[in-house]
Amino acid sequence: MKEKKQALLDLYQQLIQQVKHKYENDPSLTANDLIQSVEQGATFLSLKEDIDDAELDLVKAFLHREISEFVKHQHEQEVSASPTFLMLENSLFHWLGEITDRSQVEWHELSKELEMAGAYKAGEIVSQGRMICEDCGHGVEIDFPSVISSCPECDGEQFIRLPLNP
């Protein structure tokens, strides 16, 4: 009896190896294609002759499960290496980096804002933001650290900085 079980196990392993080999030769095959080709193969037919119907049904169930899992696992690997997936992943990390960078700048500017009590004067250095002249309300965009010049509209010297938009 033990020899029969070992022989069945060996045949089953051969069937699984056939599936892997077939899929390597043609990765477009679906799980159903692979199952059909296995059930029509010589190894399966010889297995069919050696066991009863209940055992055959059990072998078929195991084959269906293992082949489906094998194909699913192969497709998961393909998706994670696809250019679209990699582009999406890189874009997501880029956006997260921008949010983090903006948040860090905003925190830095907030602490500076508290020190300055919200008022800036011409000649001071300020980072990103929109500076609003307190005299005329004219706004000036600041995109990188620079010295605040007097208002181009009214030569005003006092400014307030609006918060950054995320």
CYANA upper distance limits for C-alpha pairs under 8 A (distance plus 0.5 A):
  1 MET  CA      5 LYS  CA      6.92
  2 LYS  CA      6 GLN  CA      6.74
  3 GLU  CA      7 ALA  CA      6.59
  4 LYS  CA      8 LEU  CA      6.66
  5 LYS  CA      9 LEU  CA      6.59
  6 GLN  CA     10 ASP  CA      6.61
  7 ALA  CA     11 LEU  CA      6.75
  8 LEU  CA     12 TYR  CA      6.60
  8 LEU  CA     47 LEU  CA      7.65
  9 LEU  CA     13 GLN  CA      6.69
 10 ASP  CA     14 GLN  CA      6.75
 11 LEU  CA     15 LEU  CA      6.78
 11 LEU  CA     43 THR  CA      7.27
 11 LEU  CA     44 PHE  CA      8.30
 11 LEU  CA     47 LEU  CA      7.38
 12 TYR  CA     16 ILE  CA      6.88
 12 TYR  CA     59 VAL  CA      8.42
 13 GLN  CA     17 GLN  CA      6.70
 14 GLN  CA     18 GLN  CA      6.65
 14 GLN  CA     43 THR  CA      8.00
 15 LEU  CA     19 VAL  CA      6.85
 15 LEU  CA     38 VAL  CA      7.25
 15 LEU  CA     43 THR  CA      7.28
 15 LEU  CA     44 PHE  CA      7.60
 16 ILE  CA     20 LYS  CA      6.86
 16 ILE  CA     63 LEU  CA      8.28
 16 ILE  CA     67 ILE  CA      8.39
 17 GLN  CA     21 HIS  CA      6.61
 18 GLN  CA     22 LYS  CA      6.51
 18 GLN  CA     38 VAL  CA      8.08
 19 VAL  CA     23 TYR  CA      6.59
 19 VAL  CA     34 LEU  CA      6.82
 19 VAL  CA     38 VAL  CA      7.59
 19 VAL  CA     67 ILE  CA      7.94
 20 LYS  CA     24 GLU  CA      6.62
 21 HIS  CA     25 ASN  CA      6.86
 22 LYS  CA     26 ASP  CA      6.75
 22 LYS  CA     34 LEU  CA      8.11
 23 TYR  CA     27 PRO  CA      5.46
 23 TYR  CA     28 SER  CA      8.16
 23 TYR  CA     29 LEU  CA      6.97
 23 TYR  CA     34 LEU  CA      8.17
 29 LEU  CA     33 ASP  CA      6.29
 29 LEU  CA     34 LEU  CA      7.08
 30 THR  CA     34 LEU  CA      6.86
 30 THR  CA     71 VAL  CA      7.64
 31 ALA  CA     35 ILE  CA      6.64
 31 ALA  CA     64 HIS  CA      8.35
 31 ALA  CA     67 ILE  CA      6.48
 31 ALA  CA     68 SER  CA      5.85
 31 ALA  CA     71 VAL  CA      6.69
 32 ASN  CA     36 GLN  CA      6.60
 33 ASP  CA     37 SER  CA      6.73
 34 LEU  CA     38 VAL  CA      6.64
 34 LEU  CA     67 ILE  CA      7.85
 35 ILE  CA     39 GLU  CA      6.65
 35 ILE  CA     63 LEU  CA      7.91
 35 ILE  CA     64 HIS  CA      7.16
 35 ILE  CA     67 ILE  CA      7.66
 36 GLN  CA     40 GLN  CA      6.74
 37 SER  CA     41 GLY  CA      6.60
 38 VAL  CA     43 THR  CA      8.50
 38 VAL  CA     44 PHE  CA      6.96
 39 GLU  CA     44 PHE  CA      6.18
 39 GLU  CA     45 LEU  CA      7.69
 40 GLN  CA     44 PHE  CA      7.43
 40 GLN  CA     45 LEU  CA      7.49
 41 GLY  CA     45 LEU  CA      6.86
 42 ALA  CA     46 SER  CA      6.64
 43 THR  CA     47 LEU  CA      6.72
 44 PHE  CA     48 LYS  CA      6.56
 45 LEU  CA     49 GLU  CA      7.04
 46 SER  CA     50 ASP  CA      7.24
 47 LEU  CA     51 ILE  CA      7.15
 48 LYS  CA     52 ASP  CA      8.16
 48 LYS  CA     56 LEU  CA      7.01
 51 ILE  CA     55 GLU  CA      6.58
 51 ILE  CA     56 LEU  CA      6.87
 52 ASP  CA     56 LEU  CA      6.67
 53 ASP  CA     57 ASP  CA      6.61
 54 ALA  CA     58 LEU  CA      6.83
 55 GLU  CA     59 VAL  CA      6.72
 56 LEU  CA     60 LYS  CA      6.65
 57 ASP  CA     61 ALA  CA      6.68
 58 LEU  CA     62 PHE  CA      6.77
 59 VAL  CA     63 LEU  CA      6.58
 60 LYS  CA     64 HIS  CA      6.55
 61 ALA  CA     65 ARG  CA      6.72
 62 PHE  CA     66 GLU  CA      6.55
 63 LEU  CA     67 ILE  CA      6.35
 64 HIS  CA     68 SER  CA      6.49
 65 ARG  CA     69 GLU  CA      6.65
 66 GLU  CA     70 PHE  CA      6.48
 67 ILE  CA     71 VAL  CA      6.66
 68 SER  CA     72 LYS  CA      6.54
 69 GLU  CA     73 HIS  CA      6.47
 70 PHE  CA     74 GLN  CA      6.71
 71 VAL  CA     75 HIS  CA      6.73
 72 LYS  CA     76 GLU  CA      6.72
 73 HIS  CA     77 GLN  CA      6.95
 74 GLN  CA     78 GLU  CA      6.98
 75 HIS  CA     79 VAL  CA      6.72
 76 GLU  CA     80 SER  CA      6.86
 77 GLN  CA     81 ALA  CA      6.99
 78 GLU  CA     82 SER  CA      6.62
 79 VAL  CA     85 PHE  CA      7.19
 80 SER  CA     85 PHE  CA      6.57
 80 SER  CA     86 LEU  CA      7.73
 81 ALA  CA     85 PHE  CA      7.30
 81 ALA  CA     86 LEU  CA      7.13
 82 SER  CA     86 LEU  CA      6.74
 83 PRO  CA     87 MET  CA      6.47
 84 THR  CA     88 LEU  CA      6.59
 85 PHE  CA     89 GLU  CA      6.56
 86 LEU  CA     90 ASN  CA      6.57
 87 MET  CA     91 SER  CA      6.53
 88 LEU  CA     92 LEU  CA      6.60
 89 GLU  CA     93 PHE  CA      6.84
 90 ASN  CA     94 HIS  CA      6.56
 91 SER  CA     95 TRP  CA      6.61
 92 LEU  CA     96 LEU  CA      6.67
 93 PHE  CA     97 GLY  CA      6.53
 94 HIS  CA     98 GLU  CA      6.74
 95 TRP  CA     99 ILE  CA      6.70
 96 LEU  CA    100 THR  CA      6.63
 97 GLY  CA    101 ASP  CA      6.50
 98 GLU  CA    102 ARG  CA      6.51
 99 ILE  CA    103 SER  CA      6.51
 99 ILE  CA    166 PRO  CA      7.56
100 THR  CA    104 GLN  CA      6.62
101 ASP  CA    105 VAL  CA      6.72
102 ARG  CA    106 GLU  CA      6.47
102 ARG  CA    166 PRO  CA      7.35
103 SER  CA    107 TRP  CA      6.61
103 SER  CA    166 PRO  CA      8.35
104 GLN  CA    108 HIS  CA      6.68
105 VAL  CA    109 GLU  CA      6.50
105 VAL  CA    128 GLN  CA      8.39
106 GLU  CA    110 LEU  CA      6.41
106 GLU  CA    163 PRO  CA      8.02
106 GLU  CA    164 LEU  CA      7.11
107 TRP  CA    111 SER  CA      6.76
108 HIS  CA    112 LYS  CA      6.77
109 GLU  CA    113 GLU  CA      6.31
109 GLU  CA    127 SER  CA      7.97
110 LEU  CA    114 LEU  CA      6.70
111 SER  CA    115 GLU  CA      6.93
112 LYS  CA    116 MET  CA      6.61
113 GLU  CA    117 ALA  CA      6.29
113 GLU  CA    118 GLY  CA      5.65
113 GLU  CA    119 ALA  CA      8.27
114 LEU  CA    118 GLY  CA      7.10
116 MET  CA    120 TYR  CA      7.38
118 GLY  CA    160 ILE  CA      6.26
118 GLY  CA    161 ARG  CA      7.40
119 ALA  CA    158 GLN  CA      7.25
119 ALA  CA    159 PHE  CA      6.32
119 ALA  CA    160 ILE  CA      5.60
119 ALA  CA    161 ARG  CA      8.11
120 TYR  CA    124 GLU  CA      7.42
120 TYR  CA    158 GLN  CA      6.32
120 TYR  CA    159 PHE  CA      5.46
120 TYR  CA    160 ILE  CA      6.43
120 TYR  CA    161 ARG  CA      8.14
121 LYS  CA    148 ILE  CA      7.71
121 LYS  CA    157 GLU  CA      5.92
121 LYS  CA    158 GLN  CA      5.28
121 LYS  CA    159 PHE  CA      6.55
122 ALA  CA    147 VAL  CA      7.99
122 ALA  CA    148 ILE  CA      5.38
122 ALA  CA    149 SER  CA      5.52
122 ALA  CA    150 SER  CA      5.74
122 ALA  CA    157 GLU  CA      5.47
122 ALA  CA    158 GLN  CA      7.11
122 ALA  CA    159 PHE  CA      8.21
123 GLY  CA    147 VAL  CA      6.05
123 GLY  CA    148 ILE  CA      5.68
123 GLY  CA    149 SER  CA      6.44
123 GLY  CA    150 SER  CA      8.34
124 GLU  CA    147 VAL  CA      5.93
124 GLU  CA    148 ILE  CA      6.12
125 ILE  CA    145 PRO  CA      7.15
125 ILE  CA    146 SER  CA      5.84
125 ILE  CA    147 VAL  CA      4.79
125 ILE  CA    148 ILE  CA      6.60
126 VAL  CA    142 ILE  CA      8.41
126 VAL  CA    145 PRO  CA      5.97
126 VAL  CA    146 SER  CA      6.26
126 VAL  CA    147 VAL  CA      6.85
126 VAL  CA    148 ILE  CA      7.34
127 SER  CA    142 ILE  CA      7.31
127 SER  CA    143 ASP  CA      7.67
127 SER  CA    144 PHE  CA      6.00
127 SER  CA    145 PRO  CA      4.47
127 SER  CA    146 SER  CA      6.99
128 GLN  CA    141 GLU  CA      8.31
128 GLN  CA    142 ILE  CA      5.60
128 GLN  CA    143 ASP  CA      5.34
128 GLN  CA    144 PHE  CA      5.84
128 GLN  CA    145 PRO  CA      6.89
128 GLN  CA    164 LEU  CA      8.03
129 GLY  CA    141 GLU  CA      6.61
129 GLY  CA    142 ILE  CA      5.75
129 GLY  CA    143 ASP  CA      7.16
129 GLY  CA    161 ARG  CA      6.84
129 GLY  CA    162 LEU  CA      6.79
129 GLY  CA    163 PRO  CA      7.03
129 GLY  CA    164 LEU  CA      6.19
130 ARG  CA    139 GLY  CA      6.82
130 ARG  CA    140 VAL  CA      6.09
130 ARG  CA    141 GLU  CA      5.02
130 ARG  CA    142 ILE  CA      6.40
130 ARG  CA    161 ARG  CA      6.10
130 ARG  CA    162 LEU  CA      5.86
130 ARG  CA    163 PRO  CA      8.01
130 ARG  CA    164 LEU  CA      8.21
131 MET  CA    139 GLY  CA      6.02
131 MET  CA    140 VAL  CA      5.66
131 MET  CA    141 GLU  CA      6.88
131 MET  CA    142 ILE  CA      7.74
131 MET  CA    159 PHE  CA      6.42
131 MET  CA    160 ILE  CA      6.11
131 MET  CA    161 ARG  CA      5.00
131 MET  CA    162 LEU  CA      6.89
132 ILE  CA    137 GLY  CA      6.07
132 ILE  CA    138 HIS  CA      6.12
132 ILE  CA    139 GLY  CA      4.88
132 ILE  CA    140 VAL  CA      6.95
132 ILE  CA    159 PHE  CA      5.77
132 ILE  CA    160 ILE  CA      5.81
132 ILE  CA    161 ARG  CA      6.72
132 ILE  CA    162 LEU  CA      7.87
133 CYS  CA    137 GLY  CA      5.32
133 CYS  CA    138 HIS  CA      5.85
133 CYS  CA    139 GLY  CA      6.89
133 CYS  CA    151 CYS  CA      6.92
133 CYS  CA    156 GLY  CA      6.97
133 CYS  CA    157 GLU  CA      8.03
133 CYS  CA    158 GLN  CA      6.53
133 CYS  CA    159 PHE  CA      5.03
133 CYS  CA    160 ILE  CA      7.22
134 GLU  CA    156 GLY  CA      7.94
134 GLU  CA    158 GLN  CA      6.14
134 GLU  CA    159 PHE  CA      5.84
134 GLU  CA    160 ILE  CA      7.33
135 ASP  CA    154 CYS  CA      8.09
135 ASP  CA    156 GLY  CA      6.52
135 ASP  CA    158 GLN  CA      7.83
136 CYS  CA    153 GLU  CA      8.12
136 CYS  CA    154 CYS  CA      7.26
136 CYS  CA    156 GLY  CA      8.19
138 HIS  CA    151 CYS  CA      7.92
138 HIS  CA    153 GLU  CA      7.44
142 ILE  CA    146 SER  CA      7.94
149 SER  CA    157 GLU  CA      8.39
150 SER  CA    155 ASP  CA      5.57
150 SER  CA    156 GLY  CA      6.06
150 SER  CA    157 GLU  CA      5.73
151 CYS  CA    155 ASP  CA      4.99
151 CYS  CA    156 GLY  CA      5.46
151 CYS  CA    157 GLU  CA      7.19
